[in-house]
């Protein structure tokens, strides 16, 4: 499980991105790069990290399922993800 502070920091970054999304889009359309650099760093969407919804892990994240590879494997083996079966050949 990820540290609680990391999860909270990521939530705060996501809120900041939403807050400044319209302003950023307007400045980008005007090509006002000096104005963009005056915005907070966390206003950039690339600062938000994809994290596993169950464990909070950031590495090995699968966008399609919203979980990390380890959590995905556990859930698939327990039959919690419909349509996913273990490969055998």
N, C-alpha and C positions, 0 to 999 in steps of 0.2 A: 504494500500500500504506500502511495506517495505521501510525503509530508503534507500536513494540513495547510501549512503556509504556502506551499507551491500551488496547491489547488485554489486557494483564496486569491493568490496573486494573479493566476490565470483568469479567474472570474473578473477581477478588477480590470485587467487588460481588455477583456471582451466587452465590458461595459463602456470603457473609454473609447473603443473602436466604434461602437454603436453611436455614442454621443457625438463624435466628430466625423461620422461618415459623410454627411451631407456637405459639411464645410470642406472636407478633403476633396470630394468629387468636384465641387465648384472651383477650388483652387487649381486642381489638375486640369480642368477644362480651360481655364484662363492661362495655364502654364506659369502660374505664380509659385515658382519653386522656393523663393525666399520666404513666402508666407507659409508654405508647407513645412519648411524647416523650423519655423517659429512655433508650430504646434507641438504638443507633448509627444515624446517618443512612443509612448504606449498607444497613441492614436493610430499607428500604422497596423494594418491587419496582419502583417507578417510577424508581429511580435506575439500573437496568440498561438499557443501550442496545442495541437490535437492531443487529447489525453483519453485514456481508456475510461469508459463510464463506470466500470466496476472497481478497478484497482488504482486508477490514476496514473498508470504507467504511460510514458510518452514515447518510448521506443517500440518499434514493431506494431504500430497502430494500423488497423485496417479500417479505412473510411467507410466501406460498404456496411460493416457491422457495428462500427463505433466502439470497438474493443481492441485490446492488444492481442498479439498472437497467442500468448499463453492463456489468457482468459478465453479466447475463442476456442482453443483446443479443449480446454476443460468442459466448456459448455457443449461443444459438439459431441464429445465422448459421452456426456450425460444425457444427450438427446434433447437439449434445450433449444437448439437452433433447427427449425424445420427445414427439411430438404437437404441437410448436410449429413453425409454418412462417411465413415472411414473407408478410404480407398483400399481395395484388395485386388490383386491380379496375379 
